[in-house]
Amino acid sequence: MTPRKTPKLPARHITAIRGFRAVGGTCGIKPSGKPDLMLIVADKPYPTAGVFTRNQAPGAPVTISKRHIRNGTAQAIVCNSGNANVCTGEPGLRDAVAMCDAAASALTCKRQDVLVCSTGIIGRPLPIDKITHGIADLSSKLTASKQADHDAARAILTTDLIEKTATVQTTIAGKKIRIAGMAKGSGMIAPNMATMLAFITTDAAITSTRLQHALRQAVANTFNRSSVDEDTSTSDSVLIMASGAANNRAINRPGKSEDQFIEALTALCADLTYQVIRDGEGATKTFRVQVRGAKSVRDADRVGKSVVGSPLVKTAIHGCDPNWGRIVAATGRSGARMVLKKLSVAIDKIQLVRDGEPIGHQPKKLAQLAKIMQDHHIDIIIDLGVGQAQADWLGCDLTREYIRINADYTT
C-alpha cells in the first residue's frame, strides 16, 4: 500500500516574524470538534495597535481589548471561535477578562498585556471553564513553526472555507522589514472598521502611536472598502504587534520611512481583504468597483459602497447578466455628487455608457461582454466626470448558497 502523503503546510506567516510564537487547538466549543482556540504570544510586551468595530452592540472581548490596548503595548492575543461572546451582559465581560487572566497566568505576564477576541454565534454564554482549561493546555505548546501558524489560522475560522494568511517584505532605511498576518471572515462583512478578525505581526521598530496611525490608514484603504453582505459584525478587530527585531531606525515621525511602512502594511491588508471577499459565504465571483472622476474621496467611497453592496448588482454578477442599468441606479442613489450627462460606465474594457448615454449595443461588444461575465473576477469602472478623486471597492456575488448558510446558521 502506498503511504498517504502528509498535506503540505502553507508558508509561515505570524511566527516567521522574530519574537512571536503561536498555537491553535480544540477546547470543546464547537460541536463539530473542529479547532476553536488560539494564542499568539510575543517574547515580551511590544508596541501594539488595534482597530475595532463601530457596531454599537460590540462583543465583550472588543470592550476589554479596547481597554487593554490603551497603554500601547501587548504580549499576547487569545481568540476563540464558535461563540462570539456578544450580548452576554456582565457575565460576558467577566468571561472575557477570565480569558485574559488565564493567558496571563500561563504566560507570566500582566492581564492588561493580553488582548482577547471571540467569533461565532451571538447571545450564548461562553463555556468559560473549557476555554480557560484550553488556554492553560495550549500555552505549553507554543512554537514558532509552519505547524503553529497553520493551527492558529485554522482555529479562528467559523463559516470560512479556507485559511487566510499573507506576508510582505520591504526595505526601510536600508533594513529589511517583514509584516505577516492572518484573518478570518466570510459573512457579516461590511465596512465600518475592519469587517472581520485579523492578527498581524511585524519586526519593524515603530512606536505604538505611529503603528496606530499606520494601521488606521491601511484599514481605511482595504478592509473598509470591501463588502460581502453589508452586515457589519459585532466582533471586528484588527490587531498588530511590532517586535522591533529588524533593528531599523524607529519610525516615529511622518516622512518617507513611515510612508514606506504604511504602503507595505496596506499591501498586506489588501491581500487579506481579497482572500476574505473571495471566501465570502456562498461566493463564486469577486468584483472590483473602480470609481474615478469623483468630486471628493468621500463621494468616490459612497459610489463604491453603493455598487458593491447592491443586491441587484451582486445577483446580476452571479447570473453573468451584464445588466449595467443596475450599476447606474446604484451610483445614482449613492448620495455622491453626480451629473448624468458626464457619467461613464465600463465592465472590464467594454465601454457601456459614455456621457450618460448607452453605447454598448453592438453585437460584437455584447458577445465580448457575455464572455467577460463568465470570469471569476470582474472589474467595473465608473467615471463620474466631475472631479479627480477616486477609490476602489471589492465585493462578491450573492448566491442561493449564501441564503442557505445563513438561514441554517444556528439550527
DRENDO-1510 file (C-alpha; in Angstrom, 1 decimal, always signed):
<recs>
REC; n; res; u; v; w
REC; 1; MET; +0.0; +0.0; +0.0 .
REC; 2; THR; +1.3; +3.5; -0.9 .
REC; 3; PRO; +1.6; +5.6; +2.3 .
REC; 4; ARG; -0.6; +8.6; +2.4 .
REC; 5; LYS; +1.2; +11.8; +1.9 .
REC; 6; THR; +1.0; +14.5; +4.6 .
REC; 7; PRO; -0.6; +17.6; +3.2 .
REC; 8; LYS; +1.9; +20.4; +2.5 .
REC; 9; LEU; +1.5; +23.2; +5.0 .
REC; 10; PRO; +1.2; +26.8; +3.8 .
REC; 11; ALA; +4.2; +29.1; +4.2 .
REC; 12; ARG; +5.0; +30.5; +7.6 .
REC; 13; HIS; +3.4; +33.9; +8.5 .
REC; 14; ILE; +2.7; +35.1; +12.0 .
REC; 15; THR; +5.7; +33.3; +13.7 .
REC; 16; ALA; +8.0; +33.9; +10.7 .
REC; 17; ILE; +8.5; +37.3; +12.4 .
REC; 18; ARG; +11.2; +37.1; +15.0 .
REC; 19; GLY; +9.8; +37.5; +18.6 .
REC; 20; PHE; +6.5; +35.6; +18.2 .
REC; 21; ARG; +5.1; +32.1; +18.8 .
REC; 22; ALA; +1.7; +30.7; +18.2 .
REC; 23; VAL; -0.6; +27.7; +18.8 .
REC; 24; GLY; -4.1; +26.6; +17.9 .
REC; 25; GLY; -6.2; +23.7; +19.0 .
REC; 26; THR; -9.5; +22.4; +20.3 .
REC; 27; CYS; -11.1; +23.2; +23.7 .
REC; 28; GLY; -14.7; +21.9; +23.0 .
REC; 29; ILE; -16.7; +25.0; +22.0 .
REC; 30; LYS; -17.7; +23.7; +18.5 .
REC; 31; PRO; -20.0; +20.6; +18.5 .
REC; 32; SER; -18.1; +19.6; +15.3 .
REC; 33; GLY; -14.9; +19.1; +17.4 .
REC; 34; LYS; -13.0; +21.4; +15.0 .
REC; 35; PRO; -10.3; +23.8; +16.3 .
REC; 36; ASP; -11.7; +26.7; +18.3 .
REC; 37; LEU; -8.9; +28.3; +20.3 .
REC; 38; MET; -5.6; +30.0; +19.5 .
REC; 39; LEU; -2.9; +32.1; +21.1 .
REC; 40; ILE; -0.3; +34.5; +19.5 .
REC; 41; VAL; +2.4; +35.3; +22.1 .
REC; 42; ALA; +5.3; +37.8; +22.0 .
REC; 43; ASP; +8.6; +37.4; +23.8 .
REC; 44; LYS; +7.8; +40.5; +25.8 .
REC; 45; PRO; +5.3; +43.4; +25.7 .
REC; 46; TYR; +5.7; +45.1; +22.3 .
REC; 47; PRO; +4.2; +48.2; +20.7 .
REC; 48; THR; +0.6; +47.3; +19.7 .
REC; 49; ALA; -2.2; +48.9; +17.8 .
REC; 50; GLY; -5.8; +48.0; +17.1 .
REC; 51; VAL; -8.8; +49.0; +15.1 .
REC; 52; PHE; -12.3; +47.8; +16.2 .
REC; 53; THR; -15.9; +47.5; +15.1 .
REC; 54; ARG; -18.1; +50.6; +15.3 .
REC; 55; ASN; -21.2; +48.4; +15.7 .
REC; 56; GLN; -23.0; +49.8; +18.8 .
REC; 57; ALA; -23.6; +46.3; +20.1 .
REC; 58; PRO; -19.9; +45.3; +20.4 .
REC; 59; GLY; -18.9; +42.0; +21.9 .
REC; 60; ALA; -17.4; +41.8; +25.4 .
REC; 61; PRO; -13.9; +41.0; +24.0 .
REC; 62; VAL; -14.0; +44.2; +22.0 .
REC; 63; THR; -14.7; +46.2; +25.1 .
REC; 64; ILE; -11.9; +44.6; +27.1 .
REC; 65; SER; -9.3; +44.7; +24.3 .
REC; 66; LYS; -10.0; +48.4; +23.7 .
REC; 67; ARG; -9.4; +49.0; +27.4 .
REC; 68; HIS; -6.2; +46.9; +27.5 .
REC; 69; ILE; -4.7; +48.4; +24.4 .
REC; 70; ARG; -4.8; +52.0; +25.7 .
REC; 71; ASN; -1.3; +51.7; +27.1 .
REC; 72; GLY; +0.1; +50.9; +23.6 .
REC; 73; THR; +1.6; +47.5; +24.4 .
REC; 74; ALA; +0.6; +43.9; +24.4 .
REC; 75; GLN; +2.2; +40.5; +24.8 .
REC; 76; ALA; -0.5; +38.1; +23.8 .
REC; 77; ILE; -3.7; +37.6; +21.8 .
REC; 78; VAL; -6.1; +34.9; +22.7 .
REC; 79; CYS; -9.1; +34.1; +20.4 .
REC; 80; ASN; -11.9; +31.6; +20.4 .
REC; 81; SER; -14.2; +30.7; +17.6 .
REC; 82; GLY; -17.7; +29.2; +17.7 .
REC; 83; ASN; -19.1; +31.7; +20.2 .
REC; 84; ALA; -18.9; +35.5; +19.8 .
REC; 85; ASN; -19.5; +36.4; +23.5 .
REC; 86; VAL; -21.8; +39.2; +22.3 .
REC; 87; CYS; -24.9; +40.5; +24.1 .
REC; 88; THR; -24.0; +38.4; +27.1 .
REC; 89; GLY; -24.1; +41.2; +29.7 .
REC; 90; GLU; -21.8; +41.4; +32.7 .
REC; 91; PRO; -21.1; +37.7; +32.7 .
REC; 92; GLY; -19.7; +38.1; +29.2 .
REC; 93; LEU; -17.4; +40.8; +30.3 .
REC; 94; ARG; -16.2; +38.6; +33.2 .
REC; 95; ASP; -15.6; +35.8; +30.8 .
REC; 96; ALA; -13.5; +38.0; +28.5 .
REC; 97; VAL; -11.5; +39.1; +31.5 .
REC; 98; ALA; -11.2; +35.4; +32.6 .
REC; 99; MET; -9.7; +34.5; +29.2 .
REC; 100; CYS; -7.1; +37.3; +29.7 .
REC; 101; ASP; -6.3; +36.1; +33.2 .
REC; 102; ALA; -5.9; +32.5; +32.1 .
REC; 103; ALA; -3.5; +33.6; +29.4 .
REC; 104; ALA; -1.6; +36.0; +31.8 .
REC; 105; SER; -1.2; +33.3; +34.4 .
REC; 106; ALA; +0.0; +30.7; +31.9 .
REC; 107; LEU; +2.4; +33.2; +30.2 .
REC; 108; THR; +3.5; +35.0; +33.4 .
REC; 109; CYS; +2.5; +38.4; +32.0 .
REC; 110; LYS; +0.1; +41.2; +33.0 .
REC; 111; ARG; -3.7; +40.9; +32.4 .
REC; 112; GLN; -3.5; +44.3; +30.6 .
REC; 113; ASP; -1.0; +42.9; +28.1 .
REC; 114; VAL; -3.4; +40.3; +26.9 .
REC; 115; LEU; -5.9; +41.1; +24.1 .
REC; 116; VAL; -9.0; +38.9; +23.6 .
REC; 117; CYS; -11.2; +38.1; +20.6 .
REC; 118; SER; -14.2; +35.9; +20.1 .
REC; 119; THR; -16.1; +35.0; +17.0 .
REC; 120; GLY; -19.2; +32.9; +16.3 .
REC; 121; ILE; -22.8; +32.8; +17.4 .
REC; 122; ILE; -24.2; +35.8; +19.2 .
REC; 123; GLY; -26.1; +35.7; +22.5 .
REC; 124; ARG; -24.8; +32.5; +24.0 .
REC; 125; PRO; -22.7; +32.3; +27.2 .
REC; 126; LEU; -19.1; +31.1; +26.8 .
REC; 127; PRO; -18.2; +27.7; +28.1 .
REC; 128; ILE; -15.6; +29.6; +30.1 .
REC; 129; ASP; -14.2; +26.6; +32.0 .
REC; 130; LYS; -13.5; +24.7; +28.8 .
REC; 131; ILE; -11.8; +27.8; +27.4 .
REC; 132; THR; -9.6; +28.6; +30.4 .
REC; 133; HIS; -8.5; +25.0; +30.6 .
REC; 134; GLY; -7.8; +25.1; +26.9 .
REC; 135; ILE; -5.6; +28.2; +27.3 .
REC; 136; ALA; -3.6; +26.6; +30.1 .
REC; 137; ASP; -3.1; +23.5; +27.9 .
REC; 138; LEU; -2.2; +25.2; +24.7 .
REC; 139; SER; +0.2; +27.7; +26.3 .
REC; 140; SER; +2.6; +24.9; +26.9 .
REC; 141; LYS; +2.6; +24.1; +23.2 .
REC; 142; LEU; +3.6; +27.5; +21.8 .
REC; 143; THR; +6.1; +27.3; +19.0 .
REC; 144; ALA; +7.4; +29.3; +16.0 .
REC; 145; SER; +6.8; +27.0; +13.1 .
REC; 146; LYS; +4.7; +26.3; +10.0 .
REC; 147; GLN; +2.5; +24.0; +12.0 .
REC; 148; ALA; +1.9; +26.6; +14.7 .
REC; 149; ASP; +0.9; +29.2; +12.1 .
REC; 150; HIS; -1.4; +26.7; +10.3 .
REC; 151; ASP; -3.1; +25.6; +13.6 .
REC; 152; ALA; -3.6; +29.2; +14.8 .
REC; 153; ALA; -5.1; +30.3; +11.4 .
REC; 154; ARG; -7.4; +27.3; +11.3 .
REC; 155; ALA; -8.6; +27.7; +14.9 .
REC; 156; ILE; -10.2; +31.2; +14.3 .
REC; 157; LEU; -12.4; +30.1; +11.4 .
REC; 158; THR; -16.2; +29.9; +11.5 .
REC; 159; THR; -18.1; +29.6; +8.2 .
REC; 160; ASP; -14.8; +30.2; +6.4 .
REC; 161; LEU; -13.8; +27.6; +3.9 .
REC; 162; ILE; -10.1; +28.4; +3.8 .
REC; 163; GLU; -7.4; +29.9; +6.0 .
REC; 164; LYS; -6.3; +33.4; +5.1 .
REC; 165; THR; -2.7; +34.4; +5.5 .
REC; 166; ALA; -0.2; +36.7; +3.9 .
REC; 167; THR; +3.3; +38.1; +4.3 .
REC; 168; VAL; +5.1; +41.1; +2.7 .
REC; 169; GLN; +8.7; +42.4; +2.9 .
REC; 170; THR; +10.1; +45.8; +2.2 .
REC; 171; THR; +13.3; +47.8; +2.8 .
REC; 172; ILE; +13.2; +50.9; +5.0 .
REC; 173; ALA; +16.3; +52.9; +5.6 .
REC; 174; GLY; +18.5; +50.0; +4.4 .
REC; 175; LYS; +16.8; +47.4; +6.7 .
REC; 176; LYS; +14.5; +44.6; +5.6 .
REC; 177; ILE; +11.2; +44.8; +7.3 .
REC; 178; ARG; +8.7; +42.0; +7.3 .
REC; 179; ILE; +5.0; +42.0; +8.1 .
REC; 180; ALA; +2.8; +38.9; +8.4 .
REC; 181; GLY; -0.9; +38.4; +9.1 .
REC; 182; MET; -3.8; +36.0; +9.2 .
REC; 183; ALA; -7.5; +36.8; +9.1 .
REC; 184; LYS; -10.9; +35.2; +9.3 .
REC; 185; GLY; -14.1; +36.4; +7.7 .
REC; 186; SER; -16.7; +35.0; +5.3 .
REC; 187; GLY; -20.0; +36.6; +6.3 .
REC; 188; MET; -21.1; +39.7; +8.2 .
REC; 189; ILE; -18.6; +41.5; +6.1 .
REC; 190; ALA; -19.2; +45.2; +5.6 .
REC; 191; PRO; -17.3; +48.5; +6.0 .
REC; 192; ASN; -17.2; +50.4; +9.3 .
REC; 193; MET; -13.9; +49.3; +10.8 .
REC; 194; ALA; -12.3; +46.1; +9.5 .
REC; 195; THR; -15.1; +43.7; +8.8 .
REC; 196; MET; -13.5; +40.5; +10.4 .
REC; 197; LEU; -10.7; +39.4; +12.7 .
REC; 198; ALA; -7.1; +40.0; +11.6 .
REC; 199; PHE; -3.9; +39.5; +13.5 .
REC; 200; ILE; -0.7; +41.0; +12.3 .
REC; 201; THR; +3.0; +40.8; +13.4 .
REC; 202; THR; +5.9; +42.8; +12.2 .
REC; 203; ASP; +9.6; +43.1; +13.1 .
REC; 204; ALA; +9.6; +46.9; +12.4 .
REC; 205; ALA; +10.9; +49.2; +15.1 .
REC; 206; ILE; +8.0; +51.6; +15.4 .
REC; 207; THR; +6.2; +53.4; +18.3 .
REC; 208; SER; +2.7; +52.4; +19.2 .
REC; 209; THR; +1.5; +55.9; +18.2 .
REC; 210; ARG; +2.9; +55.6; +14.7 .
REC; 211; LEU; +1.7; +52.0; +14.5 .
REC; 212; GLN; -1.8; +53.0; +15.3 .
REC; 213; HIS; -1.6; +55.7; +12.6 .
REC; 214; ALA; -0.3; +53.2; +10.0 .
REC; 215; LEU; -3.0; +50.6; +10.9 .
REC; 216; ARG; -5.8; +53.1; +10.5 .
REC; 217; GLN; -4.5; +54.2; +7.1 .
REC; 218; ALA; -4.1; +50.6; +5.9 .
REC; 219; VAL; -7.6; +49.5; +7.2 .
REC; 220; ALA; -9.3; +52.6; +5.6 .
REC; 221; ASN; -8.0; +51.7; +2.2 .
REC; 222; THR; -8.6; +47.9; +2.3 .
REC; 223; PHE; -10.9; +46.2; +4.8 .
REC; 224; ASN; -13.1; +49.3; +4.9 .
REC; 225; ARG; -13.5; +49.2; +1.2 .
REC; 226; SER; -14.9; +45.7; +0.9 .
REC; 227; SER; -18.3; +44.1; +1.5 .
REC; 228; VAL; -19.8; +40.6; +1.3 .
REC; 229; ASP; -23.3; +41.4; +2.7 .
REC; 230; GLU; -23.4; +44.9; +4.1 .
REC; 231; ASP; -23.7; +43.4; +7.6 .
REC; 232; THR; -21.1; +44.9; +10.0 .
REC; 233; SER; -20.1; +42.4; +12.7 .
REC; 234; THR; -20.2; +43.0; +16.4 .
REC; 235; SER; -16.7; +41.4; +17.0 .
REC; 236; ASP; -14.5; +43.0; +14.3 .
REC; 237; SER; -10.9; +43.5; +15.5 .
REC; 238; VAL; -7.6; +44.1; +13.6 .
REC; 239; LEU; -4.6; +43.9; +15.9 .
REC; 240; ILE; -0.9; +44.4; +15.1 .
REC; 241; MET; +2.2; +43.9; +17.3 .
REC; 242; ALA; +5.7; +45.1; +16.4 .
REC; 243; SER; +8.8; +43.4; +17.9 .
REC; 244; GLY; +11.4; +45.8; +16.6 .
REC; 245; ALA; +13.7; +42.8; +15.8 .
REC; 246; ALA; +14.6; +44.3; +12.4 .
REC; 247; ASN; +16.7; +46.9; +14.3 .
REC; 248; ASN; +15.7; +49.6; +11.8 .
REC; 249; ARG; +15.6; +53.2; +12.9 .
REC; 250; ALA; +12.4; +53.7; +14.7 .
REC; 251; ILE; +9.5; +55.1; +12.6 .
REC; 252; ASN; +8.5; +57.8; +15.0 .
REC; 253; ARG; +7.6; +60.7; +12.8 .
REC; 254; PRO; +5.8; +61.4; +9.5 .
REC; 255; GLY; +8.1; +61.0; +6.5 .
REC; 256; LYS; +9.4; +58.7; +3.8 .
REC; 257; SER; +10.1; +55.7; +6.2 .
REC; 258; GLU; +6.6; +55.9; +7.7 .
REC; 259; ASP; +5.1; +56.1; +4.2 .
REC; 260; GLN; +7.0; +53.0; +3.1 .
REC; 261; PHE; +5.8; +51.1; +6.1 .
REC; 262; ILE; +2.2; +52.2; +5.5 .
REC; 263; GLU; +2.5; +51.1; +1.9 .
REC; 264; ALA; +3.7; +47.6; +2.9 .
REC; 265; LEU; +1.1; +47.2; +5.6 .
REC; 266; THR; -1.6; +48.3; +3.2 .
REC; 267; ALA; -0.4; +45.7; +0.7 .
REC; 268; LEU; -0.7; +43.0; +3.4 .
REC; 269; CYS; -4.2; +44.1; +4.4 .
REC; 270; ALA; -5.2; +44.3; +0.7 .
REC; 271; ASP; -4.1; +40.7; +0.2 .
REC; 272; LEU; -6.1; +39.5; +3.3 .
REC; 273; THR; -9.1; +41.6; +2.2 .
REC; 274; TYR; -9.2; +39.9; -1.2 .
REC; 275; GLN; -8.9; +36.4; +0.5 .
REC; 276; VAL; -11.9; +37.3; +2.7 .
REC; 277; ILE; -14.0; +38.5; -0.1 .
REC; 278; ARG; -13.1; +35.5; -2.3 .
REC; 279; ASP; -14.2; +33.3; +0.5 .
REC; 280; GLY; -17.5; +35.2; +1.1 .
REC; 281; GLU; -20.3; +32.9; +2.2 .
REC; 282; GLY; -21.5; +31.1; -0.9 .
REC; 283; ALA; -19.5; +33.4; -3.2 .
REC; 284; THR; -18.5; +32.2; -6.7 .
REC; 285; LYS; -17.2; +35.5; -8.1 .
REC; 286; THR; -15.4; +38.7; -6.9 .
REC; 287; PHE; -15.7; +42.1; -8.5 .
REC; 288; ARG; -13.9; +45.4; -8.1 .
REC; 289; VAL; -15.6; +48.7; -8.5 .
REC; 290; GLN; -13.1; +51.4; -9.6 .
REC; 291; VAL; -14.6; +54.8; -9.1 .
REC; 292; ARG; -12.9; +57.6; -10.9 .
REC; 293; GLY; -13.6; +61.3; -11.5 .
REC; 294; ALA; -15.4; +61.9; -8.2 .
REC; 295; LYS; -15.7; +65.4; -6.6 .
REC; 296; SER; -14.1; +64.0; -3.4 .
REC; 297; VAL; -12.8; +60.8; -1.9 .
REC; 298; ARG; -15.9; +60.7; +0.3 .
REC; 299; ASP; -18.1; +60.7; -2.9 .
REC; 300; ALA; -16.0; +58.0; -4.5 .
REC; 301; ASP; -16.4; +55.9; -1.4 .
REC; 302; ARG; -20.2; +56.5; -1.5 .
REC; 303; VAL; -20.4; +55.2; -5.0 .
REC; 304; GLY; -18.1; +52.2; -4.4 .
REC; 305; LYS; -20.0; +51.2; -1.3 .
REC; 306; SER; -23.4; +51.6; -3.0 .
REC; 307; VAL; -22.5; +49.4; -6.0 .
REC; 308; VAL; -20.6; +46.8; -4.1 .
REC; 309; GLY; -23.4; +46.4; -1.6 .
REC; 310; SER; -26.3; +46.4; -4.2 .
REC; 311; PRO; -28.1; +43.0; -4.1 .
REC; 312; LEU; -29.2; +43.7; -7.7 .
REC; 313; VAL; -25.7; +44.2; -8.9 .
REC; 314; LYS; -24.4; +41.2; -6.9 .
REC; 315; THR; -27.1; +38.9; -8.2 .
REC; 316; ALA; -26.5; +40.1; -11.8 .
REC; 317; ILE; -22.8; +39.3; -11.5 .
REC; 318; HIS; -23.7; +35.8; -10.1 .
REC; 319; GLY; -26.0; +35.2; -13.0 .
REC; 320; CYS; -23.5; +36.5; -15.6 .
REC; 321; ASP; -26.1; +39.2; -16.5 .
REC; 322; PRO; -24.5; +42.4; -17.9 .
REC; 323; ASN; -27.3; +44.5; -16.5 .
REC; 324; TRP; -25.4; +47.8; -16.4 .
REC; 325; GLY; -28.6; +49.6; -15.6 .
REC; 326; ARG; -28.3; +48.3; -12.0 .
REC; 327; ILE; -24.8; +49.8; -11.8 .
REC; 328; VAL; -26.1; +53.2; -12.9 .
REC; 329; ALA; -29.0; +53.0; -10.5 .
REC; 330; ALA; -26.7; +52.2; -7.5 .
REC; 331; THR; -24.4; +55.0; -8.5 .
REC; 332; GLY; -27.3; +57.5; -8.7 .
REC; 333; ARG; -28.7; +56.6; -5.2 .
REC; 334; SER; -25.3; +56.7; -3.5 .
REC; 335; GLY; -25.6; +60.3; -2.4 .
REC; 336; ALA; -22.4; +61.3; -4.3 .
REC; 337; ARG; -22.4; +64.4; -6.5 .
REC; 338; MET; -23.3; +63.2; -10.0 .
REC; 339; VAL; -24.2; +64.7; -13.3 .
REC; 340; LEU; -25.8; +62.0; -15.5 .
REC; 341; LYS; -24.5; +63.6; -18.8 .
REC; 342; LYS; -21.0; +63.2; -17.5 .
REC; 343; LEU; -21.3; +59.6; -16.3 .
REC; 344; SER; -19.3; +56.7; -18.0 .
REC; 345; VAL; -19.5; +53.0; -17.1 .
REC; 346; ALA; -17.4; +50.1; -18.3 .
REC; 347; ILE; -17.1; +46.4; -17.4 .
REC; 348; ASP; -13.5; +45.5; -17.9 .
REC; 349; LYS; -12.6; +47.0; -21.3 .
REC; 350; ILE; -16.1; +47.1; -22.6 .
REC; 351; GLN; -17.5; +50.7; -22.5 .
REC; 352; LEU; -21.2; +50.6; -21.9 .
REC; 353; VAL; -22.1; +54.2; -21.0 .
REC; 354; ARG; -20.4; +57.4; -22.1 .
REC; 355; ASP; -21.6; +60.8; -21.2 .
REC; 356; GLY; -24.8; +59.4; -19.8 .
REC; 357; GLU; -25.8; +57.6; -22.9 .
REC; 358; PRO; -25.6; +53.8; -23.8 .
REC; 359; ILE; -23.0; +52.8; -26.4 .
REC; 360; GLY; -22.7; +49.1; -25.8 .
REC; 361; HIS; -25.4; +47.6; -28.0 .
REC; 362; GLN; -23.2; +46.4; -30.9 .
REC; 363; PRO; -23.4; +42.6; -31.3 .
REC; 364; LYS; -19.6; +42.3; -31.1 .
REC; 365; LYS; -19.4; +44.1; -27.8 .
REC; 366; LEU; -22.3; +42.1; -26.4 .
REC; 367; ALA; -20.5; +38.9; -27.3 .
REC; 368; GLN; -17.3; +40.1; -25.7 .
REC; 369; LEU; -19.2; +41.2; -22.6 .
REC; 370; ALA; -21.0; +37.9; -22.3 .
REC; 371; LYS; -17.6; +36.1; -22.2 .
REC; 372; ILE; -16.2; +38.5; -19.6 .
REC; 373; MET; -19.2; +38.0; -17.3 .
REC; 374; GLN; -18.3; +34.3; -17.1 .
REC; 375; ASP; -15.0; +35.2; -15.4 .
REC; 376; HIS; -14.4; +34.6; -11.7 .
REC; 377; HIS; -13.3; +38.2; -11.3 .
REC; 378; ILE; -14.9; +41.3; -12.9 .
REC; 379; ASP; -13.8; +44.9; -12.9 .
REC; 380; ILE; -16.5; +47.7; -13.1 .
REC; 381; ILE; -15.2; +51.1; -13.9 .
REC; 382; ILE; -17.3; +54.1; -13.1 .
REC; 383; ASP; -16.2; +57.6; -14.1 .
REC; 384; LEU; -18.4; +60.4; -12.6 .
REC; 385; GLY; -16.6; +63.1; -14.7 .
REC; 386; VAL; -17.0; +65.8; -12.0 .
REC; 387; GLY; -13.5; +65.8; -10.3 .
REC; 388; GLN; -10.2; +64.0; -9.7 .
REC; 389; ALA; -10.9; +61.8; -6.6 .
REC; 390; GLN; -11.0; +58.0; -6.8 .
REC; 391; ALA; -11.5; +54.9; -4.8 .
REC; 392; ASP; -11.5; +51.1; -5.3 .
REC; 393; TRP; -14.0; +48.8; -3.6 .
REC; 394; LEU; -14.1; +45.0; -3.5 .
REC; 395; GLY; -17.2; +42.8; -3.4 .
REC; 396; CYS; -18.6; +39.3; -4.3 .
REC; 397; ASP; -21.7; +37.9; -5.8 .
REC; 398; LEU; -24.8; +37.0; -3.9 .
REC; 399; THR; -25.9; +33.4; -4.3 .
REC; 400; ARG; -28.5; +30.9; -3.1 .
REC; 401; GLU; -25.8; +29.2; -1.0 .
REC; 402; TYR; -25.4; +32.4; +1.0 .
REC; 403; ILE; -29.1; +32.2; +1.9 .
REC; 404; ARG; -28.8; +28.6; +2.8 .
REC; 405; ILE; -25.7; +29.1; +5.1 .
REC; 406; ASN; -27.4; +32.0; +7.0 .
REC; 407; ALA; -30.9; +30.5; +7.1 .
REC; 408; ASP; -29.4; +27.5; +8.9 .
REC; 409; TYR; -26.7; +29.2; +10.9 .
REC; 410; THR; -27.8; +28.3; +14.4 .
REC; 411; THR; -30.0; +25.3; +13.6 .
</recs>
